[in-house]
């Protein structure tokens, strides 16, 4: 029996969420309700604070979204709310592309309450930035001597959605990093053995 909370292959809480601190978001065409800007930036080092209070530095390398753009049906949402769909690539209402700066988007919003409201919120600068949801695919992680994640560099991510948001710089920008936060047990065990030798 399928899980009613599960959509598009994952639960909402399975997807990593990141805010974009250096972003461009603008209302371009009042009649057509068109939005444009960057949903993510390359090579911008950002300090990520998880809900558990841990922090690590993270950045995206050019090309990180390439595979997703070729295969995924990516959605534009309001505040990561899946029930508030504004556009999607499969409907030709959302266009995404990579350039030297990052992930650029253009969207035509629907003539719905959410579409009209989102456009107006961007126009009057209540929605001031972007965020995006993804699953890590290819990355390099660096850990401290205690096995805690301190740095993460993404070469490829599985992009699921981008979103307009009123709080792009909210400090708790990750819903979860789960297994990536600490190294597997053998590394922590090696650290403990090293401590015992130092005490010894």
Phi, psi and omega in degrees: 000133183286150180278119183294341179274350185264126180229142176053031173091357178208157172284155178304324183283352177283338186273131175287141180240130180230139173273156178250111185281325177251097189230164170231128177216124182214150174271123188255330190212105183299320184292319183266354184053058180260135174245152177209160178155203178243129178270342178201155180240145176273150171058026175257110182284126184233137175275121180260128175248121182275169179297336180279350180101350178290152178230150173206161180263142185215149172206163181251136176267152176307138181092358184298333183260357191305312183295321179296321182293335180277335189234336189269149168269099187263140185248151171254123185240172170257118176051039178062018180270111185294342178277353182245071184277127180257324182194163176206153185294325181292339179264005181059023175258352178229126177242129180236142177207154176261139168228193184291341180274319184164214183263107181268146178223154169224137183219143171252119186274150183284161176275066178233172178301313180296319180296312180294317181295316181297317179299315181294322180295325175289316183301319182269006175068032168278321167270111190249000182196189185234160173216166180213152180244137186205169170243133178296140178239294178240123184204164173239128182243142178239137184238154176276184183296341179266003178085014180266139180296129178238339184207140181217128182240121185262125172264332178209135174232155177263095185284130180250323183202157168238159184213146169275143185212152177272347184227066182293339183257017178302130190296330181267081190267359180241127176287331179186148171233356171041244189294343182282345186290331178227152177290163174300160186308319182304323179292320178293325178295319178298322178296317180295321179296321179295321177297318180298321178294321179294323179287334191297000000 
